[in-house]
Amino acid sequence: MRDAEYAVRGKIPLQGEQIMMDIRSGTSGSKYAFTQTTSLNIGNPQAVGQGHISFNREVISGCLNPSQLKTDALSEDAKNRALKYLSLLETPMGAYTSNSKGFGFVRQKIVEFIQKRD
């Protein structure tokens, strides 16, 4: 392959959007041999049935709003992870860290993951 393009806004997605609008508006008649489309552009796995990834969101929510850790709003696993992270933070979640590269314990976990994977 010589000429590849990352075109999430290129001709094909734009044409697909137009086809979807035609079908929804009912103006397509028998112009298409189908009655629905599925948008497969990047970043939308829920469009093809993947559920929402809630664990990460719950952990972040618990870190940003520790009062939620005392409620049933979050899963126990998320609460435990949030508590662990909060115990390692030197500054509140969302605040600037002393190192512009981010929290040391997070960077270390990334290193460990990459070393294990590779």
Jmol script that loads the backbone (N, CA, C; Angstrom):
load data "model"
ATOM      1  N   MET A   1       0.846  -1.167   0.000  1.00  0.00           N
ATOM      2  CA  MET A   1       0.000   0.000   0.000  1.00  0.00           C
ATOM      3  C   MET A   1       0.896   1.236   0.000  1.00  0.00           C
ATOM      4  N   ARG A   2       0.661   2.125  -0.895  1.00  0.00           N
ATOM      5  CA  ARG A   2       1.502   3.320  -0.996  1.00  0.00           C
ATOM      6  C   ARG A   2       0.803   4.563  -0.505  1.00  0.00           C
ATOM      7  N   ASP A   3      -0.454   4.696  -0.841  1.00  0.00           N
ATOM      8  CA  ASP A   3      -1.182   5.901  -0.476  1.00  0.00           C
ATOM      9  C   ASP A   3      -2.318   5.550   0.476  1.00  0.00           C
ATOM     10  N   ALA A   4      -2.079   5.778   1.741  1.00  0.00           N
ATOM     11  CA  ALA A   4      -3.112   5.543   2.743  1.00  0.00           C
ATOM     12  C   ALA A   4      -3.478   6.888   3.351  1.00  0.00           C
ATOM     13  N   GLU A   5      -4.707   6.980   3.771  1.00  0.00           N
ATOM     14  CA  GLU A   5      -5.176   8.240   4.314  1.00  0.00           C
ATOM     15  C   GLU A   5      -6.047   7.967   5.527  1.00  0.00           C
ATOM     16  N   TYR A   6      -5.830   8.722   6.557  1.00  0.00           N
ATOM     17  CA  TYR A   6      -6.662   8.652   7.753  1.00  0.00           C
ATOM     18  C   TYR A   6      -7.740   9.716   7.581  1.00  0.00           C
ATOM     19  N   ALA A   7      -8.832   9.330   6.962  1.00  0.00           N
ATOM     20  CA  ALA A   7      -9.817  10.314   6.535  1.00  0.00           C
ATOM     21  C   ALA A   7     -11.138  10.139   7.268  1.00  0.00           C
ATOM     22  N   VAL A   8     -11.170  10.523   8.535  1.00  0.00           N
ATOM     23  CA  VAL A   8     -12.426  10.420   9.276  1.00  0.00           C
ATOM     24  C   VAL A   8     -13.413  11.488   8.833  1.00  0.00           C
ATOM     25  N   ARG A   9     -12.960  12.462   8.077  1.00  0.00           N
ATOM     26  CA  ARG A   9     -13.832  13.503   7.543  1.00  0.00           C
ATOM     27  C   ARG A   9     -13.758  13.550   6.020  1.00  0.00           C
ATOM     28  N   GLY A  10     -13.308  12.495   5.427  1.00  0.00           N
ATOM     29  CA  GLY A  10     -13.134  12.464   3.976  1.00  0.00           C
ATOM     30  C   GLY A  10     -14.411  12.144   3.230  1.00  0.00           C
ATOM     31  N   LYS A  11     -14.248  11.821   1.962  1.00  0.00           N
ATOM     32  CA  LYS A  11     -15.370  11.606   1.051  1.00  0.00           C
ATOM     33  C   LYS A  11     -16.280  10.454   1.488  1.00  0.00           C
ATOM     34  N   ILE A  12     -15.697   9.352   1.899  1.00  0.00           N
ATOM     35  CA  ILE A  12     -16.513   8.179   2.245  1.00  0.00           C
ATOM     36  C   ILE A  12     -17.384   8.441   3.479  1.00  0.00           C
ATOM     37  N   PRO A  13     -16.850   8.930   4.601  1.00  0.00           N
ATOM     38  CA  PRO A  13     -17.740   9.203   5.739  1.00  0.00           C
ATOM     39  C   PRO A  13     -18.794  10.268   5.420  1.00  0.00           C
ATOM     40  N   LEU A  14     -18.419  11.262   4.642  1.00  0.00           N
ATOM     41  CA  LEU A  14     -19.388  12.299   4.281  1.00  0.00           C
ATOM     42  C   LEU A  14     -20.505  11.737   3.406  1.00  0.00           C
ATOM     43  N   GLN A  15     -20.152  10.864   2.478  1.00  0.00           N
ATOM     44  CA  GLN A  15     -21.166  10.236   1.629  1.00  0.00           C
ATOM     45  C   GLN A  15     -22.063   9.321   2.470  1.00  0.00           C
ATOM     46  N   GLY A  16     -21.463   8.599   3.404  1.00  0.00           N
ATOM     47  CA  GLY A  16     -22.249   7.739   4.291  1.00  0.00           C
ATOM     48  C   GLY A  16     -23.233   8.544   5.122  1.00  0.00           C
ATOM     49  N   GLU A  17     -22.801   9.693   5.597  1.00  0.00           N
ATOM     50  CA  GLU A  17     -23.697  10.563   6.363  1.00  0.00           C
ATOM     51  C   GLU A  17     -24.859  11.050   5.488  1.00  0.00           C
ATOM     52  N   GLN A  18     -24.565  11.387   4.255  1.00  0.00           N
ATOM     53  CA  GLN A  18     -25.622  11.833   3.337  1.00  0.00           C
ATOM     54  C   GLN A  18     -26.622  10.713   3.074  1.00  0.00           C
ATOM     55  N   ILE A  19     -26.117   9.486   2.895  1.00  0.00           N
ATOM     56  CA  ILE A  19     -27.008   8.343   2.679  1.00  0.00           C
ATOM     57  C   ILE A  19     -27.913   8.144   3.896  1.00  0.00           C
ATOM     58  N   MET A  20     -27.334   8.242   5.107  1.00  0.00           N
ATOM     59  CA  MET A  20     -28.144   8.097   6.319  1.00  0.00           C
ATOM     60  C   MET A  20     -29.226   9.174   6.382  1.00  0.00           C
ATOM     61  N   MET A  21     -28.884  10.398   6.032  1.00  0.00           N
ATOM     62  CA  MET A  21     -29.871  11.479   6.041  1.00  0.00           C
ATOM     63  C   MET A  21     -30.967  11.222   5.005  1.00  0.00           C
ATOM     64  N   ASP A  22     -30.585  10.729   3.825  1.00  0.00           N
ATOM     65  CA  ASP A  22     -31.578  10.395   2.788  1.00  0.00           C
ATOM     66  C   ASP A  22     -32.558   9.340   3.298  1.00  0.00           C
ATOM     67  N   ILE A  23     -32.017   8.295   3.902  1.00  0.00           N
ATOM     68  CA  ILE A  23     -32.868   7.202   4.390  1.00  0.00           C
ATOM     69  C   ILE A  23     -33.796   7.705   5.494  1.00  0.00           C
ATOM     70  N   ARG A  24     -33.251   8.459   6.436  1.00  0.00           N
ATOM     71  CA  ARG A  24     -34.073   8.968   7.552  1.00  0.00           C
ATOM     72  C   ARG A  24     -35.174   9.905   7.075  1.00  0.00           C
ATOM     73  N   SER A  25     -34.872  10.697   6.072  1.00  0.00           N
ATOM     74  CA  SER A  25     -35.862  11.671   5.593  1.00  0.00           C
ATOM     75  C   SER A  25     -36.952  11.025   4.746  1.00  0.00           C
ATOM     76  N   GLY A  26     -36.693   9.797   4.303  1.00  0.00           N
ATOM     77  CA  GLY A  26     -37.672   9.097   3.476  1.00  0.00           C
ATOM     78  C   GLY A  26     -37.637   9.516   2.018  1.00  0.00           C
ATOM     79  N   THR A  27     -36.629  10.291   1.632  1.00  0.00           N
ATOM     80  CA  THR A  27     -36.551  10.762   0.242  1.00  0.00           C
ATOM     81  C   THR A  27     -35.752   9.829  -0.649  1.00  0.00           C
ATOM     82  N   SER A  28     -35.208   8.769  -0.065  1.00  0.00           N
ATOM     83  CA  SER A  28     -34.335   7.903  -0.865  1.00  0.00           C
ATOM     84  C   SER A  28     -35.100   6.966  -1.785  1.00  0.00           C
ATOM     85  N   GLY A  29     -36.389   6.731  -1.472  1.00  0.00           N
ATOM     86  CA  GLY A  29     -37.182   5.822  -2.309  1.00  0.00           C
ATOM     87  C   GLY A  29     -36.482   4.488  -2.469  1.00  0.00           C
ATOM     88  N   SER A  30     -36.317   4.028  -3.696  1.00  0.00           N
ATOM     89  CA  SER A  30     -35.614   2.770  -3.958  1.00  0.00           C
ATOM     90  C   SER A  30     -34.200   3.039  -4.453  1.00  0.00           C
ATOM     91  N   LYS A  31     -33.678   4.206  -4.089  1.00  0.00           N
ATOM     92  CA  LYS A  31     -32.331   4.597  -4.512  1.00  0.00           C
ATOM     93  C   LYS A  31     -31.257   3.656  -3.946  1.00  0.00           C
ATOM     94  N   TYR A  32     -31.524   3.095  -2.758  1.00  0.00           N
ATOM     95  CA  TYR A  32     -30.548   2.210  -2.110  1.00  0.00           C
ATOM     96  C   TYR A  32     -31.167   0.830  -1.924  1.00  0.00           C
ATOM     97  N   ALA A  33     -30.333  -0.179  -1.963  1.00  0.00           N
ATOM     98  CA  ALA A  33     -30.797  -1.563  -1.799  1.00  0.00           C
ATOM     99  C   ALA A  33     -30.804  -1.959  -0.318  1.00  0.00           C
ATOM    100  N   PHE A  34     -30.829  -0.976   0.581  1.00  0.00           N
ATOM    101  CA  PHE A  34     -30.821  -1.227   2.018  1.00  0.00           C
ATOM    102  C   PHE A  34     -31.610  -0.111   2.693  1.00  0.00           C
ATOM    103  N   THR A  35     -31.988  -0.360   3.942  1.00  0.00           N
ATOM    104  CA  THR A  35     -32.810   0.615   4.659  1.00  0.00           C
ATOM    105  C   THR A  35     -32.116   1.210   5.876  1.00  0.00           C
ATOM    106  N   GLN A  36     -30.910   0.769   6.136  1.00  0.00           N
ATOM    107  CA  GLN A  36     -30.152   1.335   7.257  1.00  0.00           C
ATOM    108  C   GLN A  36     -28.666   1.179   7.008  1.00  0.00           C
ATOM    109  N   THR A  37     -27.893   1.970   7.718  1.00  0.00           N
ATOM    110  CA  THR A  37     -26.435   1.882   7.631  1.00  0.00           C
ATOM    111  C   THR A  37     -25.867   1.845   9.047  1.00  0.00           C
ATOM    112  N   THR A  38     -24.623   1.484   9.166  1.00  0.00           N
ATOM    113  CA  THR A  38     -23.908   1.514  10.436  1.00  0.00           C
ATOM    114  C   THR A  38     -22.650   2.330  10.239  1.00  0.00           C
ATOM    115  N   SER A  39     -22.540   3.394  11.006  1.00  0.00           N
ATOM    116  CA  SER A  39     -21.357   4.248  10.928  1.00  0.00           C
ATOM    117  C   SER A  39     -20.194   3.540  11.610  1.00  0.00           C
ATOM    118  N   LEU A  40     -19.130   3.317  10.884  1.00  0.00           N
ATOM    119  CA  LEU A  40     -17.981   2.601  11.446  1.00  0.00           C
ATOM    120  C   LEU A  40     -16.754   3.487  11.582  1.00  0.00           C
ATOM    121  N   ASN A  41     -16.975   4.789  11.630  1.00  0.00           N
ATOM    122  CA  ASN A  41     -15.817   5.659  11.802  1.00  0.00           C
ATOM    123  C   ASN A  41     -15.231   5.473  13.202  1.00  0.00           C
ATOM    124  N   ILE A  42     -13.987   5.846  13.349  1.00  0.00           N
ATOM    125  CA  ILE A  42     -13.240   5.578  14.573  1.00  0.00           C
ATOM    126  C   ILE A  42     -13.861   6.278  15.783  1.00  0.00           C
ATOM    127  N   GLY A  43     -13.740   5.647  16.903  1.00  0.00           N
ATOM    128  CA  GLY A  43     -14.160   6.267  18.140  1.00  0.00           C
ATOM    129  C   GLY A  43     -15.613   6.049  18.516  1.00  0.00           C
ATOM    130  N   ASN A  44     -16.313   5.148  17.859  1.00  0.00           N
ATOM    131  CA  ASN A  44     -17.706   4.938  18.176  1.00  0.00           C
ATOM    132  C   ASN A  44     -18.041   3.449  18.239  1.00  0.00           C
ATOM    133  N   PRO A  45     -17.379   2.701  19.111  1.00  0.00           N
ATOM    134  CA  PRO A  45     -17.665   1.261  19.174  1.00  0.00           C
ATOM    135  C   PRO A  45     -19.075   0.956  19.670  1.00  0.00           C
ATOM    136  N   GLN A  46     -19.711   1.907  20.353  1.00  0.00           N
ATOM    137  CA  GLN A  46     -21.068   1.669  20.826  1.00  0.00           C
ATOM    138  C   GLN A  46     -22.048   1.564  19.651  1.00  0.00           C
ATOM    139  N   ALA A  47     -21.689   2.138  18.508  1.00  0.00           N
ATOM    140  CA  ALA A  47     -22.562   2.067  17.336  1.00  0.00           C
ATOM    141  C   ALA A  47     -22.723   0.635  16.831  1.00  0.00           C
ATOM    142  N   VAL A  48     -21.777  -0.235  17.166  1.00  0.00           N
ATOM    143  CA  VAL A  48     -21.867  -1.627  16.726  1.00  0.00           C
ATOM    144  C   VAL A  48     -22.061  -2.577  17.905  1.00  0.00           C
ATOM    145  N   GLY A  49     -22.561  -2.037  19.018  1.00  0.00           N
ATOM    146  CA  GLY A  49     -22.983  -2.881  20.118  1.00  0.00           C
ATOM    147  C   GLY A  49     -22.065  -3.004  21.310  1.00  0.00           C
ATOM    148  N   GLN A  50     -20.880  -2.402  21.288  1.00  0.00           N
ATOM    149  CA  GLN A  50     -20.022  -2.495  22.470  1.00  0.00           C
ATOM    150  C   GLN A  50     -20.631  -1.662  23.583  1.00  0.00           C
ATOM    151  N   GLY A  51     -20.683  -2.216  24.753  1.00  0.00           N
ATOM    152  CA  GLY A  51     -21.217  -1.476  25.891  1.00  0.00           C
ATOM    153  C   GLY A  51     -20.269  -0.376  26.318  1.00  0.00           C
ATOM    154  N   HIS A  52     -20.763   0.471  27.173  1.00  0.00           N
ATOM    155  CA  HIS A  52     -19.928   1.555  27.686  1.00  0.00           C
ATOM    156  C   HIS A  52     -18.923   0.993  28.681  1.00  0.00           C
ATOM    157  N   ILE A  53     -17.730   1.512  28.649  1.00  0.00           N
ATOM    158  CA  ILE A  53     -16.702   1.102  29.599  1.00  0.00           C
ATOM    159  C   ILE A  53     -16.898   1.967  30.838  1.00  0.00           C
ATOM    160  N   SER A  54     -17.541   1.414  31.838  1.00  0.00           N
ATOM    161  CA  SER A  54     -17.918   2.219  32.996  1.00  0.00           C
ATOM    162  C   SER A  54     -16.890   2.186  34.117  1.00  0.00           C
ATOM    163  N   PHE A  55     -16.077   1.137  34.210  1.00  0.00           N
ATOM    164  CA  PHE A  55     -15.152   1.019  35.340  1.00  0.00           C
ATOM    165  C   PHE A  55     -14.222   2.219  35.423  1.00  0.00           C
ATOM    166  N   ASN A  56     -13.583   2.585  34.315  1.00  0.00           N
ATOM    167  CA  ASN A  56     -12.654   3.719  34.339  1.00  0.00           C
ATOM    168  C   ASN A  56     -13.367   4.993  34.761  1.00  0.00           C
ATOM    169  N   ARG A  57     -14.569   5.176  34.253  1.00  0.00           N
ATOM    170  CA  ARG A  57     -15.336   6.371  34.596  1.00  0.00           C
ATOM    171  C   ARG A  57     -15.699   6.386  36.069  1.00  0.00           C
ATOM    172  N   GLU A  58     -16.045   5.224  36.603  1.00  0.00           N
ATOM    173  CA  GLU A  58     -16.383   5.141  38.028  1.00  0.00           C
ATOM    174  C   GLU A  58     -15.174   5.475  38.896  1.00  0.00           C
ATOM    175  N   VAL A  59     -13.998   4.953  38.535  1.00  0.00           N
ATOM    176  CA  VAL A  59     -12.786   5.215  39.316  1.00  0.00           C
ATOM    177  C   VAL A  59     -12.469   6.709  39.299  1.00  0.00           C
ATOM    178  N   ILE A  60     -12.504   7.301  38.120  1.00  0.00           N
ATOM    179  CA  ILE A  60     -12.219   8.732  38.015  1.00  0.00           C
ATOM    180  C   ILE A  60     -13.238   9.531  38.825  1.00  0.00           C
ATOM    181  N   SER A  61     -14.491   9.146  38.723  1.00  0.00           N
ATOM    182  CA  SER A  61     -15.535   9.830  39.478  1.00  0.00           C
ATOM    183  C   SER A  61     -15.271   9.737  40.978  1.00  0.00           C
ATOM    184  N   GLY A  62     -14.879   8.569  41.444  1.00  0.00           N
ATOM    185  CA  GLY A  62     -14.572   8.397  42.862  1.00  0.00           C
ATOM    186  C   GLY A  62     -13.382   9.215  43.307  1.00  0.00           C
ATOM    187  N   CYS A  63     -12.393   9.352  42.425  1.00  0.00           N
ATOM    188  CA  CYS A  63     -11.219  10.166  42.761  1.00  0.00           C
ATOM    189  C   CYS A  63     -11.550  11.657  42.779  1.00  0.00           C
ATOM    190  N   LEU A  64     -12.410  12.069  41.861  1.00  0.00           N
ATOM    191  CA  LEU A  64     -12.780  13.483  41.790  1.00  0.00           C
ATOM    192  C   LEU A  64     -13.823  13.859  42.836  1.00  0.00           C
ATOM    193  N   ASN A  65     -14.661  12.897  43.217  1.00  0.00           N
ATOM    194  CA  ASN A  65     -15.743  13.133  44.178  1.00  0.00           C
ATOM    195  C   ASN A  65     -15.705  12.054  45.256  1.00  0.00           C
ATOM    196  N   PRO A  66     -14.750  12.131  46.188  1.00  0.00           N
ATOM    197  CA  PRO A  66     -14.593  11.065  47.179  1.00  0.00           C
ATOM    198  C   PRO A  66     -15.851  10.779  47.995  1.00  0.00           C
ATOM    199  N   SER A  67     -16.768  11.729  48.077  1.00  0.00           N
ATOM    200  CA  SER A  67     -18.004  11.462  48.825  1.00  0.00           C
ATOM    201  C   SER A  67     -18.804  10.320  48.181  1.00  0.00           C
ATOM    202  N   GLN A  68     -18.607  10.082  46.892  1.00  0.00           N
ATOM    203  CA  GLN A  68     -19.296   8.981  46.220  1.00  0.00           C
ATOM    204  C   GLN A  68     -18.828   7.619  46.711  1.00  0.00           C
ATOM    205  N   LEU A  69     -17.646   7.578  47.317  1.00  0.00           N
ATOM    206  CA  LEU A  69     -17.118   6.305  47.805  1.00  0.00           C
ATOM    207  C   LEU A  69     -17.928   5.768  48.978  1.00  0.00           C
ATOM    208  N   LYS A  70     -18.757   6.618  49.564  1.00  0.00           N
ATOM    209  CA  LYS A  70     -19.596   6.209  50.701  1.00  0.00           C
ATOM    210  C   LYS A  70     -21.029   5.906  50.261  1.00  0.00           C
ATOM    211  N   THR A  71     -21.236   5.819  48.953  1.00  0.00           N
ATOM    212  CA  THR A  71     -22.582   5.560  48.430  1.00  0.00           C
ATOM    213  C   THR A  71     -22.583   4.264  47.621  1.00  0.00           C
ATOM    214  N   ASP A  72     -23.738   3.931  47.089  1.00  0.00           N
ATOM    215  CA  ASP A  72     -23.862   2.764  46.215  1.00  0.00           C
ATOM    216  C   ASP A  72     -23.750   3.154  44.742  1.00  0.00           C
ATOM    217  N   ALA A  73     -23.348   4.386  44.465  1.00  0.00           N
ATOM    218  CA  ALA A  73     -23.279   4.871  43.083  1.00  0.00           C
ATOM    219  C   ALA A  73     -22.163   4.181  42.292  1.00  0.00           C
ATOM    220  N   LEU A  74     -21.140   3.688  42.979  1.00  0.00           N
ATOM    221  CA  LEU A  74     -19.989   3.069  42.312  1.00  0.00           C
ATOM    222  C   LEU A  74     -19.879   1.606  42.718  1.00  0.00           C
ATOM    223  N   SER A  75     -19.311   0.800  41.815  1.00  0.00           N
ATOM    224  CA  SER A  75     -19.078  -0.609  42.145  1.00  0.00           C
ATOM    225  C   SER A  75     -17.995  -0.712  43.218  1.00  0.00           C
ATOM    226  N   GLU A  76     -17.987  -1.806  43.926  1.00  0.00           N
ATOM    227  CA  GLU A  76     -16.981  -2.003  44.982  1.00  0.00           C
ATOM    228  C   GLU A  76     -15.569  -2.011  44.400  1.00  0.00           C
ATOM    229  N   ASP A  77     -15.394  -2.642  43.242  1.00  0.00           N
ATOM    230  CA  ASP A  77     -14.074  -2.657  42.606  1.00  0.00           C
ATOM    231  C   ASP A  77     -13.601  -1.248  42.302  1.00  0.00           C
ATOM    232  N   ALA A  78     -14.491  -0.417  41.770  1.00  0.00           N
ATOM    233  CA  ALA A  78     -14.125   0.966  41.442  1.00  0.00           C
ATOM    234  C   ALA A  78     -13.811   1.755  42.703  1.00  0.00           C
ATOM    235  N   LYS A  79     -14.583   1.539  43.749  1.00  0.00           N
ATOM    236  CA  LYS A  79     -14.310   2.222  45.020  1.00  0.00           C
ATOM    237  C   LYS A  79     -12.929   1.860  45.543  1.00  0.00           C
ATOM    238  N   ASN A  80     -12.617   0.554  45.506  1.00  0.00           N
ATOM    239  CA  ASN A  80     -11.308   0.108  46.000  1.00  0.00           C
ATOM    240  C   ASN A  80     -10.167   0.705  45.188  1.00  0.00           C
ATOM    241  N   ARG A  81     -10.330   0.747  43.870  1.00  0.00           N
ATOM    242  CA  ARG A  81      -9.283   1.314  43.021  1.00  0.00           C
ATOM    243  C   ARG A  81      -9.135   2.816  43.282  1.00  0.00           C
ATOM    244  N   ALA A  82     -10.253   3.504  43.414  1.00  0.00           N
ATOM    245  CA  ALA A  82     -10.206   4.944  43.681  1.00  0.00           C
ATOM    246  C   ALA A  82      -9.515   5.219  45.018  1.00  0.00           C
ATOM    247  N   LEU A  83      -9.846   4.427  46.037  1.00  0.00           N
ATOM    248  CA  LEU A  83      -9.199   4.600  47.337  1.00  0.00           C
ATOM    249  C   LEU A  83      -7.690   4.379  47.253  1.00  0.00           C
ATOM    250  N   LYS A  84      -7.296   3.376  46.478  1.00  0.00           N
ATOM    251  CA  LYS A  84      -5.862   3.107  46.301  1.00  0.00           C
ATOM    252  C   LYS A  84      -5.179   4.305  45.647  1.00  0.00           C
ATOM    253  N   TYR A  85      -5.773   4.807  44.575  1.00  0.00           N
ATOM    254  CA  TYR A  85      -5.183   5.952  43.882  1.00  0.00           C
ATOM    255  C   TYR A  85      -5.145   7.183  44.776  1.00  0.00           C
ATOM    256  N   LEU A  86      -6.229   7.426  45.494  1.00  0.00           N
ATOM    257  CA  LEU A  86      -6.266   8.596  46.368  1.00  0.00           C
ATOM    258  C   LEU A  86      -5.177   8.525  47.437  1.00  0.00           C
ATOM    259  N   SER A  87      -4.875   7.309  47.901  1.00  0.00           N
ATOM    260  CA  SER A  87      -3.830   7.168  48.925  1.00  0.00           C
ATOM    261  C   SER A  87      -2.439   7.451  48.358  1.00  0.00           C
ATOM    262  N   LEU A  88      -2.294   7.361  47.040  1.00  0.00           N
ATOM    263  CA  LEU A  88      -0.994   7.592  46.402  1.00  0.00           C
ATOM    264  C   LEU A  88      -0.814   9.024  45.895  1.00  0.00           C
ATOM    265  N   LEU A  89      -1.888   9.773  45.853  1.00  0.00           N
ATOM    266  CA  LEU A  89      -1.810  11.132  45.315  1.00  0.00           C
ATOM    267  C   LEU A  89      -1.161  12.084  46.305  1.00  0.00           C
ATOM    268  N   GLU A  90      -0.312  12.939  45.783  1.00  0.00           N
ATOM    269  CA  GLU A  90       0.297  13.980  46.610  1.00  0.00           C
ATOM    270  C   GLU A  90      -0.487  15.278  46.497  1.00  0.00           C
ATOM    271  N   THR A  91      -1.200  15.444  45.409  1.00  0.00           N
ATOM    272  CA  THR A  91      -2.067  16.602  45.202  1.00  0.00           C
ATOM    273  C   THR A  91      -3.430  16.073  44.809  1.00  0.00           C
ATOM    274  N   PRO A  92      -4.473  16.839  44.972  1.00  0.00           N
ATOM    275  CA  PRO A  92      -5.805  16.347  44.618  1.00  0.00           C
ATOM    276  C   PRO A  92      -5.903  15.979  43.136  1.00  0.00           C
ATOM    277  N   MET A  93      -6.751  15.020  42.847  1.00  0.00           N
ATOM    278  CA  MET A  93      -6.994  14.598  41.464  1.00  0.00           C
ATOM    279  C   MET A  93      -7.442  15.817  40.665  1.00  0.00           C
ATOM    280  N   GLY A  94      -6.857  15.989  39.507  1.00  0.00           N
ATOM    281  CA  GLY A  94      -7.191  17.115  38.648  1.00  0.00           C
ATOM    282  C   GLY A  94      -6.295  18.314  38.855  1.00  0.00           C
ATOM    283  N   ALA A  95      -5.534  18.319  39.952  1.00  0.00           N
ATOM    284  CA  ALA A  95      -4.608  19.424  40.210  1.00  0.00           C
ATOM    285  C   ALA A  95      -3.286  19.146  39.499  1.00  0.00           C
ATOM    286  N   TYR A  96      -2.519  20.176  39.310  1.00  0.00           N
ATOM    287  CA  TYR A  96      -1.196  19.994  38.720  1.00  0.00           C
ATOM    288  C   TYR A  96      -0.328  19.176  39.669  1.00  0.00           C
ATOM    289  N   THR A  97       0.485  18.308  39.098  1.00  0.00           N
ATOM    290  CA  THR A  97       1.407  17.521  39.908  1.00  0.00           C
ATOM    291  C   THR A  97       2.724  18.271  39.994  1.00  0.00           C
ATOM    292  N   SER A  98       3.594  17.805  40.861  1.00  0.00           N
ATOM    293  CA  SER A  98       4.905  18.439  40.958  1.00  0.00           C
ATOM    294  C   SER A  98       5.759  18.120  39.727  1.00  0.00           C
ATOM    295  N   ASN A  99       5.403  17.071  39.008  1.00  0.00           N
ATOM    296  CA  ASN A  99       6.118  16.702  37.793  1.00  0.00           C
ATOM    297  C   ASN A  99       5.170  16.881  36.609  1.00  0.00           C
ATOM    298  N   SER A 100       5.580  17.648  35.636  1.00  0.00           N
ATOM    299  CA  SER A 100       4.699  17.936  34.498  1.00  0.00           C
ATOM    300  C   SER A 100       4.371  16.696  33.671  1.00  0.00           C
ATOM    301  N   LYS A 101       5.097  15.605  33.877  1.00  0.00           N
ATOM    302  CA  LYS A 101       4.823  14.363  33.149  1.00  0.00           C
ATOM    303  C   LYS A 101       3.690  13.570  33.793  1.00  0.00           C
ATOM    304  N   GLY A 102       3.227  13.998  34.949  1.00  0.00           N
ATOM    305  CA  GLY A 102       2.119  13.307  35.602  1.00  0.00           C
ATOM    306  C   GLY A 102       2.552  12.579  36.858  1.00  0.00           C
ATOM    307  N   PHE A 103       1.607  11.874  37.451  1.00  0.00           N
ATOM    308  CA  PHE A 103       1.859  11.159  38.701  1.00  0.00           C
ATOM    309  C   PHE A 103       2.857  10.034  38.482  1.00  0.00           C
ATOM    310  N   GLY A 104       3.864   9.966  39.362  1.00  0.00           N
ATOM    311  CA  GLY A 104       4.910   8.946  39.245  1.00  0.00           C
ATOM    312  C   GLY A 104       4.375   7.531  39.292  1.00  0.00           C
ATOM    313  N   PHE A 105       3.409   7.268  40.176  1.00  0.00           N
ATOM    314  CA  PHE A 105       2.884   5.899  40.292  1.00  0.00           C
ATOM    315  C   PHE A 105       2.145   5.485  39.029  1.00  0.00           C
ATOM    316  N   VAL A 106       1.529   6.432  38.341  1.00  0.00           N
ATOM    317  CA  VAL A 106       0.849   6.112  37.089  1.00  0.00           C
ATOM    318  C   VAL A 106       1.876   5.823  36.009  1.00  0.00           C
ATOM    319  N   ARG A 107       2.896   6.647  35.929  1.00  0.00           N
ATOM    320  CA  ARG A 107       3.950   6.422  34.919  1.00  0.00           C
ATOM    321  C   ARG A 107       4.634   5.079  35.156  1.00  0.00           C
ATOM    322  N   GLN A 108       4.848   4.707  36.412  1.00  0.00           N
ATOM    323  CA  GLN A 108       5.485   3.430  36.725  1.00  0.00           C
ATOM    324  C   GLN A 108       4.613   2.258  36.288  1.00  0.00           C
ATOM    325  N   LYS A 109       3.313   2.359  36.500  1.00  0.00           N
ATOM    326  CA  LYS A 109       2.404   1.293  36.070  1.00  0.00           C
ATOM    327  C   LYS A 109       2.425   1.144  34.552  1.00  0.00           C
ATOM    328  N   ILE A 110       2.536   2.244  33.835  1.00  0.00           N
ATOM    329  CA  ILE A 110       2.619   2.191  32.373  1.00  0.00           C
ATOM    330  C   ILE A 110       3.897   1.485  31.948  1.00  0.00           C
ATOM    331  N   VAL A 111       4.999   1.799  32.608  1.00  0.00           N
ATOM    332  CA  VAL A 111       6.275   1.138  32.320  1.00  0.00           C
ATOM    333  C   VAL A 111       6.143  -0.366  32.536  1.00  0.00           C
ATOM    334  N   GLU A 112       5.560  -0.756  33.664  1.00  0.00           N
ATOM    335  CA  GLU A 112       5.412  -2.177  33.978  1.00  0.00           C
ATOM    336  C   GLU A 112       4.528  -2.875  32.940  1.00  0.00           C
ATOM    337  N   PHE A 113       3.473  -2.227  32.529  1.00  0.00           N
ATOM    338  CA  PHE A 113       2.588  -2.809  31.525  1.00  0.00           C
ATOM    339  C   PHE A 113       3.324  -3.030  30.214  1.00  0.00           C
ATOM    340  N   ILE A 114       4.056  -2.017  29.754  1.00  0.00           N
ATOM    341  CA  ILE A 114       4.764  -2.116  28.478  1.00  0.00           C
ATOM    342  C   ILE A 114       5.851  -3.179  28.548  1.00  0.00           C
ATOM    343  N   GLN A 115       6.583  -3.227  29.666  1.00  0.00           N
ATOM    344  CA  GLN A 115       7.629  -4.245  29.817  1.00  0.00           C
ATOM    345  C   GLN A 115       7.033  -5.651  29.806  1.00  0.00           C
ATOM    346  N   LYS A 116       5.913  -5.834  30.470  1.00  0.00           N
ATOM    347  CA  LYS A 116       5.263  -7.160  30.500  1.00  0.00           C
ATOM    348  C   LYS A 116       4.748  -7.513  29.107  1.00  0.00           C
ATOM    349  N   ARG A 117       4.130  -6.544  28.456  1.00  0.00           N
ATOM    350  CA  ARG A 117       3.553  -6.784  27.123  1.00  0.00           C
ATOM    351  C   ARG A 117       4.641  -7.090  26.093  1.00  0.00           C
ATOM    352  N   ASP A 118       5.728  -6.349  26.111  1.00  0.00           N
ATOM    353  CA  ASP A 118       6.766  -6.488  25.082  1.00  0.00           C
ATOM    354  C   ASP A 118       7.828  -7.489  25.479  1.00  0.00           C
TER     355      ASP A 118
END
end "model"
wireframe off; spacefill off
backbone 0.3
color backbone group
